[in-house]
Amino acid sequence: MTVLALRNVSKSFGPIEVLHGVDLALEPGEVHALIGENGAGKSTIMKILGGFLDPTQGDILLDGQPHRFSSGPQAEATGIVVIHQEFNLAADLSVAANVFLGRERGGFRLDHASMRTETVALLDRLHSPIDSDALIRDLSVPDRQMVEIAKALSRKARVLIMDEPSAVLTHREVGTLYEQIDRLRGEGVAILYCSHRLDEVAHLADRITVLRDGRVVRQALRGELDENGMAAAMVGRELQDFYPEKGTPDDTIALEAVGLNVPSEVHDVSFTLRQGEVLGIAGLVGSGRTELAEGLVGLRSATGEIRLNGHLVTIRSLRDAFAVGLAYLTEDRKEAGLLLDKPLRENLTLATLERFGKLRLDIKAEESALDHATQEFDIRAPRRDMPAGKLSGGNQQKLLLAKTMLPDPRIIIIDEPTRGIDVGTKRQIYAFIRKLVDEGRSIIVISSEMTEVIGLSNRVLVMREGHIAGELSGARLTEENIVRLAMGVSSEAA
């Protein structure tokens, strides 16, 4: 029997209808993938199923009967558990306290020992070495996601709604996630799985629902849609030449790092970046990729030499980096890249306020810069004064790219350029990167998606344990060779 379903559900926000007559059924022991571009309506559907929004029209069916949830906690009480894309964790509490937050054991005196013991068991099940007493604020982004998954597992769900659960996980952790999904499927849990990673969908899903512009445009069973078919259904057209043709860099060395060290993270790294080149950096999460980038732009203390166009430079802060034409687009747009409660204009100009006035800001100049950015980077927002946090993930990423480019840097480091964004916006980001290269700029791309780093890069450096394990280019630039270097199986360099 279907455990949870939507029947002819529509949803409007004011005069704008964002869902149009959606039918969706979640069956026990089945993984049902929900895919679509950002803005297609996936988040709205998940919020309705999870009790966070009411439909404007249509019915929610629980065990075949119409049902309305008064809140998310009330839906959770019936066995419907949501793993949100945005972490729902208390930063100043321990891992164990977060797993049992709102369901603490004990009365006046909490049973911390019991909660800690069960948290350790859950983390062991996930093959995660996280300390149950560690504070959330001290954990990496992948570790926080594992805590979210452990928290969901502790709730013994009948329905598990997963929103981009693998976006920040390592390959090993993704494998563990798959194991848990298979186990839950075997126990009869109905799983709604939302992901932009179409290879994951092909691997996991028993059933696929494709959304476009708030409507269901395709439903398919396992094996009926390959990745190309999914992408075409999502965007309404076949995707040809997904990655732009690679340019040919010239021989001018735009950036050279010699003996770069970031304490405890990066060890004696040397490399060059040519003008008009896209240099990829691959490796497992924790290999030192992001720490290397942060050392280059002054976000981390670093030693060694950095030369730009042959000149030795000293970079101790982002402001120093901007001053010499070096910019960094962070992997964590929500915590480190954007002020989610501030409007678009303030986010765009925050890092370059001195360009818009000294004692008093020139608001007209800021608005003009926003006009240019929204057109140049195709930032789509219903209102200019809306908070950045209300934008879709793809539009947030485009706003962050516009912010990064406002100082007009010649060298740009882009960390995880398309994490958590849809296939159509990915293609836009790739086109932006190619445009920057055509303008004579040089790009470093750090990515956990091997197809992405291969598709964009002229050369790829593979990092392992803070060192450069090897360099790949031409015919040697393959997923297999990246994995071998990243895992320490091979030391061969191109």
C-alpha positions as CSV (number, residue, x, y, z in Angstrom):
1,M,0.0,0.0,0.0
2,T,1.3,3.5,-0.8
3,V,2.5,5.1,2.4
4,L,2.6,8.8,1.3
5,A,1.3,10.5,-1.8
6,L,0.3,13.7,-3.4
7,R,-2.9,13.8,-5.5
8,N,-3.4,16.7,-7.9
9,V,-1.5,19.1,-5.7
10,S,-1.0,22.7,-6.6
11,K,0.8,25.4,-4.6
12,S,0.6,29.1,-5.0
13,F,2.6,31.9,-3.3
14,G,0.3,34.9,-3.7
15,P,-0.7,35.1,-7.4
16,I,2.2,32.9,-8.5
17,E,1.4,29.2,-8.9
18,V,4.6,27.2,-8.5
19,L,3.2,23.6,-8.6
20,H,0.5,22.6,-11.0
21,G,-1.5,19.4,-10.4
22,V,1.3,17.2,-9.1
23,D,0.8,13.5,-8.5
24,L,3.5,11.6,-6.6
25,A,3.4,8.2,-4.8
26,L,6.0,6.8,-2.3
27,E,5.9,3.1,-1.9
28,P,7.4,1.0,1.0
29,G,10.8,-0.4,0.1
30,E,11.2,1.8,-2.9
31,V,13.7,4.6,-3.7
32,H,11.8,7.3,-5.7
33,A,14.0,9.9,-7.2
34,L,12.7,13.4,-7.7
35,I,14.8,15.4,-10.3
36,G,14.5,18.7,-12.0
37,E,16.3,22.0,-12.5
38,N,16.5,24.5,-9.7
39,G,13.1,26.3,-9.6
40,A,11.3,23.3,-11.0
41,G,9.4,22.8,-7.6
42,K,11.3,20.0,-5.9
43,S,11.9,21.9,-2.7
44,T,8.2,22.9,-2.5
45,I,7.1,19.2,-2.9
46,M,9.5,18.1,-0.2
47,K,8.3,20.8,2.2
48,I,4.6,19.8,1.6
49,L,5.4,16.1,2.2
50,G,7.4,17.0,5.3
51,G,4.7,19.1,6.8
52,F,6.4,22.5,6.4
53,L,3.9,23.8,3.8
54,D,0.3,23.2,3.0
55,P,-0.9,22.6,-0.6
56,T,-3.1,25.3,-2.1
57,Q,-5.2,22.6,-3.8
58,G,-5.2,18.8,-3.9
59,D,-4.6,16.2,-1.2
60,I,-1.8,14.7,0.8
61,L,-2.6,11.0,1.4
62,L,-1.1,9.1,4.3
63,D,-1.7,5.4,4.2
64,G,-4.4,6.1,1.5
65,Q,-6.3,8.6,3.6
66,P,-6.4,12.4,3.2
67,H,-4.2,14.1,5.8
68,R,-2.9,17.5,6.7
69,F,0.2,18.1,8.8
70,S,0.2,21.1,11.2
71,S,4.0,21.3,11.2
72,G,7.2,19.5,10.4
73,P,7.5,17.9,13.9
74,Q,3.9,16.6,13.6
75,A,4.8,15.0,10.3
76,E,7.9,13.5,11.9
77,A,5.8,12.1,14.6
78,T,4.0,10.0,12.0
79,G,7.3,8.7,10.7
80,I,8.1,11.2,7.9
81,V,11.7,12.3,8.3
82,V,13.5,14.9,6.2
83,I,17.2,15.3,5.7
84,H,17.4,18.9,4.6
85,Q,20.0,20.2,2.1
86,E,20.6,23.1,4.6
87,F,22.0,21.6,7.8
88,N,19.5,21.7,10.7
89,L,22.1,21.5,13.4
90,A,22.9,23.5,16.6
91,A,26.6,24.6,16.1
92,D,27.3,25.0,19.8
93,L,26.0,21.6,20.9
94,S,27.7,18.2,20.7
95,V,27.1,15.6,18.0
96,A,25.1,13.4,20.5
97,A,23.0,16.4,21.6
98,N,22.1,17.2,18.0
99,V,21.1,13.6,17.2
100,F,18.6,13.7,20.1
101,L,17.7,17.4,20.0
102,G,14.0,17.7,20.8
103,R,13.9,14.0,21.8
104,E,16.2,14.0,24.8
105,R,16.3,11.0,27.0
106,G,15.7,11.3,30.7
107,G,13.5,13.7,32.7
108,F,14.8,16.5,34.8
109,R,18.2,14.9,34.6
110,L,19.2,14.0,31.0
111,D,20.6,10.6,30.3
112,H,23.7,11.7,28.4
113,A,25.4,8.3,28.6
114,S,22.5,6.6,26.8
115,M,22.3,9.2,24.1
116,R,26.1,9.1,23.7
117,T,26.1,5.3,23.4
118,E,23.4,5.2,20.7
119,T,25.1,8.1,18.8
120,V,28.3,6.1,18.7
121,A,26.4,3.1,17.4
122,L,24.8,5.1,14.7
123,L,28.1,6.6,13.6
124,D,29.7,3.1,13.6
125,R,26.9,2.0,11.3
126,L,27.9,4.8,9.0
127,H,31.6,3.9,9.3
128,S,32.2,7.4,10.6
129,P,35.0,8.2,13.0
130,I,33.3,11.4,14.3
131,D,33.6,11.9,18.1
132,S,30.1,12.0,19.6
133,D,31.2,14.7,22.0
134,A,32.6,17.0,19.3
135,L,30.9,20.3,18.8
136,I,29.2,20.7,15.4
137,R,31.0,24.0,14.8
138,D,34.3,22.1,14.9
139,L,33.2,19.6,12.2
140,S,33.9,19.7,8.5
141,V,31.0,20.1,6.1
142,P,31.0,16.3,5.1
143,D,31.1,15.3,8.8
144,R,28.1,17.6,9.5
145,Q,26.2,15.8,6.7
146,M,27.0,12.4,8.3
147,V,25.6,13.7,11.6
148,E,22.4,14.7,9.7
149,I,22.1,11.2,8.3
150,A,22.8,9.6,11.8
151,K,20.0,11.9,13.2
152,A,17.6,10.7,10.5
153,L,18.5,7.0,11.1
154,S,17.8,7.4,14.8
155,R,14.2,8.4,14.1
156,K,13.2,5.1,12.6
157,A,11.4,6.6,9.6
158,R,8.6,5.1,7.6
159,V,9.3,7.7,4.9
160,L,12.7,9.3,4.5
161,I,13.0,12.4,2.3
162,M,16.6,13.1,1.3
163,D,17.6,16.5,-0.3
164,E,21.0,16.3,-1.9
165,P,22.4,14.0,0.8
166,S,25.6,13.2,-1.1
167,A,26.5,16.7,-2.3
168,V,29.3,17.2,0.3
169,L,30.3,13.6,0.9
170,T,33.6,11.9,-0.1
171,H,33.4,8.9,-2.4
172,R,33.9,6.6,0.6
173,E,31.0,8.3,2.5
174,V,28.8,8.1,-0.6
175,G,29.4,4.3,-0.7
176,T,28.3,4.1,3.0
177,L,25.2,6.2,2.2
178,Y,24.3,3.8,-0.6
179,E,24.7,0.9,1.9
180,Q,22.3,2.6,4.3
181,I,19.8,3.3,1.6
182,D,19.8,-0.3,0.5
183,R,19.4,-1.4,4.1
184,L,16.4,1.0,4.7
185,R,14.9,-0.1,1.4
186,G,15.1,-3.7,2.6
187,E,13.4,-2.8,5.8
188,G,10.4,-1.3,3.9
189,V,11.2,2.4,4.3
190,A,9.9,4.6,1.5
191,I,12.6,6.9,0.3
192,L,12.3,10.1,-1.7
193,Y,15.7,10.9,-3.1
194,C,16.4,14.4,-4.6
195,S,19.8,14.8,-6.3
196,H,21.4,16.7,-9.1
197,R,23.8,13.8,-9.6
198,L,22.1,11.9,-12.4
199,D,24.6,9.0,-12.1
200,E,23.4,8.5,-8.5
201,V,19.8,8.6,-9.6
202,A,20.5,5.9,-12.3
203,H,22.2,3.8,-9.6
204,L,19.7,4.1,-6.8
205,A,16.2,4.8,-8.1
206,D,13.5,2.3,-8.5
207,R,11.2,5.0,-9.9
208,I,12.0,8.5,-11.2
209,T,9.7,11.6,-11.4
210,V,11.0,14.5,-13.5
211,L,9.7,18.0,-12.8
212,R,9.9,21.0,-15.1
213,D,8.3,24.4,-14.2
214,G,6.2,22.9,-11.4
215,R,4.8,20.1,-13.5
216,V,5.5,16.4,-13.7
217,V,6.8,15.9,-17.2
218,R,8.0,12.3,-17.0
219,Q,7.7,9.3,-14.7
220,A,9.9,6.2,-15.3
221,L,10.9,2.9,-13.8
222,R,14.5,1.8,-13.3
223,G,16.3,1.4,-16.6
224,E,13.8,3.4,-18.6
225,L,15.8,6.6,-18.5
226,D,19.6,6.9,-18.8
227,E,21.4,10.1,-17.7
228,N,21.1,11.8,-21.0
229,G,17.3,11.0,-21.1
230,M,16.9,12.4,-17.6
231,A,18.8,15.6,-18.5
232,A,16.8,16.1,-21.7
233,A,13.5,15.6,-19.7
234,M,14.6,18.1,-17.1
235,V,15.5,20.9,-19.5
236,G,13.1,20.1,-22.4
237,R,15.9,19.6,-24.9
238,E,18.8,17.3,-25.7
239,L,22.0,18.5,-24.1
240,Q,24.8,18.5,-26.7
241,D,28.4,19.3,-25.9
242,F,27.8,19.7,-22.2
243,Y,31.3,21.0,-21.6
244,P,32.6,23.8,-23.8
245,E,35.5,23.2,-26.0
246,K,38.8,23.7,-24.2
247,G,40.9,26.7,-25.1
248,T,44.6,26.7,-25.8
249,P,46.7,28.5,-23.1
250,D,49.7,30.5,-24.1
251,D,53.2,30.0,-22.6
252,T,53.0,32.9,-20.2
253,I,53.1,31.8,-16.5
254,A,50.3,33.7,-14.8
255,L,50.9,32.1,-11.3
256,E,53.7,30.1,-9.9
257,A,53.7,28.5,-6.4
258,V,57.0,27.2,-5.0
259,G,57.3,25.2,-1.9
260,L,53.9,26.2,-0.5
261,N,53.1,25.0,3.0
262,V,49.9,25.4,5.0
263,P,50.6,24.1,8.5
264,S,49.2,20.6,9.1
265,E,47.4,20.6,5.7
266,V,49.6,21.3,2.7
267,H,53.2,20.2,2.3
268,D,55.8,21.6,-0.1
269,V,53.4,22.1,-3.1
270,S,54.8,23.6,-6.3
271,F,52.9,24.2,-9.5
272,T,52.4,26.7,-12.4
273,L,49.3,28.1,-14.0
274,R,49.5,29.5,-17.5
275,Q,47.6,32.5,-18.9
276,G,44.3,31.3,-20.5
277,E,44.5,27.9,-18.8
278,V,42.0,26.0,-16.7
279,L,44.0,24.0,-14.1
280,G,42.0,21.4,-12.3
281,I,42.7,20.2,-8.8
282,A,41.3,16.8,-7.9
283,G,41.6,14.5,-4.9
284,L,39.5,13.1,-2.0
285,V,37.9,15.5,0.5
286,G,40.6,16.1,3.1
287,S,43.4,15.8,0.6
288,G,44.3,19.5,1.1
289,R,42.6,21.0,-2.1
290,T,40.6,23.7,-0.3
291,E,43.4,24.4,2.2
292,L,45.8,25.0,-0.7
293,A,43.4,27.5,-2.3
294,E,42.9,29.3,1.0
295,G,46.6,29.4,1.6
296,L,47.1,31.0,-1.8
297,V,44.6,33.8,-1.2
298,G,45.5,34.6,2.4
299,L,42.6,32.9,4.2
300,R,45.1,30.5,5.9
301,S,48.6,31.2,7.1
302,A,51.1,29.8,4.5
303,T,54.8,29.8,3.7
304,G,56.6,29.5,0.4
305,E,56.7,31.7,-2.7
306,I,53.9,33.0,-4.9
307,R,54.7,34.7,-8.1
308,L,52.2,36.4,-10.4
309,N,53.4,37.2,-13.9
310,G,57.0,36.5,-12.6
311,H,56.8,39.0,-9.7
312,L,57.1,37.8,-6.1
313,V,54.0,38.8,-4.1
314,T,53.0,38.7,-0.5
315,I,49.4,37.7,0.3
316,R,48.2,37.6,3.9
317,S,44.6,38.4,3.4
318,L,41.8,38.4,0.7
319,R,42.3,42.1,0.4
320,D,46.0,41.5,-0.5
321,A,44.8,38.9,-3.1
322,F,42.3,41.3,-4.6
323,A,45.0,43.9,-4.9
324,V,47.2,41.7,-7.0
325,G,44.4,40.4,-9.2
326,L,43.7,37.0,-7.5
327,A,40.2,36.0,-6.4
328,Y,38.7,33.0,-4.7
329,L,35.1,31.6,-5.0
330,T,34.5,29.6,-1.8
331,E,33.0,26.0,-1.8
332,D,30.6,27.0,1.0
333,R,28.5,29.8,-0.5
334,K,26.0,29.7,2.3
335,E,28.3,30.1,5.3
336,A,31.4,31.8,3.8
337,G,30.3,33.3,0.5
338,L,27.0,35.1,0.9
339,L,25.0,36.9,3.6
340,L,21.8,34.9,3.2
341,D,19.6,37.5,5.0
342,K,20.8,40.4,3.0
343,P,19.6,41.5,-0.5
344,L,21.4,41.0,-3.8
345,R,23.0,44.4,-4.0
346,E,24.6,44.2,-0.6
347,N,26.0,40.8,-1.3
348,L,27.4,41.8,-4.7
349,T,29.3,44.8,-3.5
350,L,30.3,43.7,0.0
351,A,33.9,42.8,-0.8
352,T,34.5,46.0,-2.9
353,L,32.7,48.7,-1.0
354,E,35.6,51.2,-1.4
355,R,34.7,51.3,-5.1
356,F,31.3,52.7,-4.2
357,G,32.2,55.6,-2.0
358,K,34.2,56.4,1.1
359,L,32.1,58.2,3.7
360,R,28.8,57.5,2.0
361,L,27.9,54.7,-0.4
362,D,26.8,55.5,-3.9
363,I,23.7,53.4,-4.0
364,K,23.0,54.3,-7.7
365,A,26.4,52.9,-8.6
366,E,25.7,49.8,-6.6
367,E,22.4,49.4,-8.4
368,S,24.1,49.9,-11.7
369,A,26.6,47.1,-10.8
370,L,23.7,44.8,-9.9
371,D,22.0,45.6,-13.2
372,H,25.2,44.6,-15.0
373,A,25.7,41.4,-12.9
374,T,22.2,40.2,-13.3
375,Q,22.4,40.5,-17.1
376,E,26.0,39.2,-17.4
377,F,25.5,36.2,-15.1
378,D,21.8,35.6,-15.8
379,I,20.8,36.0,-12.1
380,R,17.1,35.4,-11.9
381,A,15.3,36.8,-8.9
382,P,11.6,37.8,-8.5
383,R,12.7,41.0,-6.6
384,R,15.9,42.8,-6.3
385,D,15.4,43.4,-2.6
386,M,14.8,39.8,-1.7
387,P,17.3,38.1,0.6
388,A,20.0,36.0,-1.2
389,G,19.0,33.0,0.9
390,K,15.6,32.9,-1.0
391,L,17.3,32.4,-4.3
392,S,17.7,29.0,-5.8
393,G,21.1,27.3,-5.4
394,G,22.0,28.0,-9.0
395,N,21.2,31.7,-8.7
396,Q,23.1,31.9,-5.4
397,Q,26.1,30.5,-7.2
398,K,25.8,32.9,-10.0
399,L,25.5,35.8,-7.6
400,L,28.7,34.6,-5.8
401,L,30.5,34.4,-9.1
402,A,29.4,37.9,-10.0
403,K,30.6,39.1,-6.6
404,T,34.0,37.3,-7.1
405,M,34.4,38.9,-10.5
406,L,33.5,42.5,-9.4
407,P,37.2,43.3,-8.6
408,D,38.1,42.3,-12.2
409,P,40.7,39.6,-11.2
410,R,43.0,38.0,-13.7
411,I,43.3,34.8,-11.8
412,I,40.2,33.1,-10.3
413,I,40.2,30.0,-8.0
414,I,36.8,28.4,-8.1
415,D,36.1,25.7,-5.4
416,E,33.3,23.3,-6.2
417,P,31.8,25.5,-9.0
418,T,28.5,23.5,-9.4
419,R,27.8,21.9,-6.0
420,G,24.1,21.6,-5.4
421,I,22.9,23.2,-8.7
422,D,20.9,21.7,-11.5
423,V,22.1,20.5,-14.9
424,G,21.0,23.5,-16.9
425,T,22.7,26.0,-14.5
426,K,25.8,23.8,-14.5
427,R,26.1,24.3,-18.3
428,Q,25.8,28.1,-17.7
429,I,28.6,28.1,-15.2
430,Y,30.8,26.1,-17.6
431,A,30.1,28.7,-20.3
432,F,31.0,31.5,-17.9
433,I,34.3,29.8,-17.1
434,R,35.1,29.4,-20.8
435,K,34.2,33.1,-21.4
436,L,36.7,34.1,-18.6
437,V,39.4,32.0,-20.3
438,D,38.6,33.6,-23.7
439,E,39.2,37.0,-22.0
440,G,42.7,35.9,-21.2
441,R,42.1,35.1,-17.5
442,S,43.5,32.0,-15.8
443,I,41.3,29.6,-13.8
444,I,41.9,27.0,-11.1
445,V,39.0,24.7,-10.6
446,I,38.7,22.5,-7.6
447,S,36.0,19.8,-7.9
448,S,34.9,16.5,-6.3
449,E,33.1,15.6,-9.6
450,M,35.7,13.9,-11.8
451,T,33.7,14.3,-15.0
452,E,33.6,18.0,-14.2
453,V,37.3,18.5,-13.6
454,I,38.2,16.4,-16.6
455,G,35.6,18.2,-18.8
456,L,36.8,21.7,-17.9
457,S,40.6,21.4,-17.4
458,N,43.6,21.6,-19.7
459,R,45.7,19.9,-16.9
460,V,44.7,18.3,-13.6
461,L,46.8,18.1,-10.4
462,V,45.8,15.3,-8.1
463,M,46.3,15.9,-4.4
464,R,46.7,13.2,-1.6
465,E,47.4,13.9,2.0
466,G,48.5,17.5,1.4
467,H,50.9,16.7,-1.4
468,I,50.7,16.7,-5.2
469,A,50.4,13.0,-6.1
470,G,50.6,13.6,-9.8
471,E,49.7,15.7,-12.8
472,L,47.5,14.4,-15.7
473,S,46.8,15.9,-19.2
474,G,45.9,14.7,-22.6
475,A,45.0,11.0,-23.0
476,R,46.2,10.3,-19.5
477,L,43.5,12.6,-18.0
478,T,40.9,9.9,-17.1
479,E,38.8,9.0,-14.1
480,E,40.8,5.8,-13.5
481,N,44.1,7.7,-13.3
482,I,42.7,10.4,-11.0
483,V,41.4,7.7,-8.6
484,R,44.6,5.8,-8.7
485,L,46.6,8.9,-7.8
486,A,44.1,10.1,-5.2
487,M,44.1,6.7,-3.5
488,G,47.9,6.3,-3.6
489,V,47.7,3.3,-5.9
490,S,49.9,5.0,-8.5
491,S,52.6,7.6,-8.3
492,E,52.7,8.1,-12.1
493,A,52.5,11.6,-13.4
494,A,51.9,12.8,-16.9
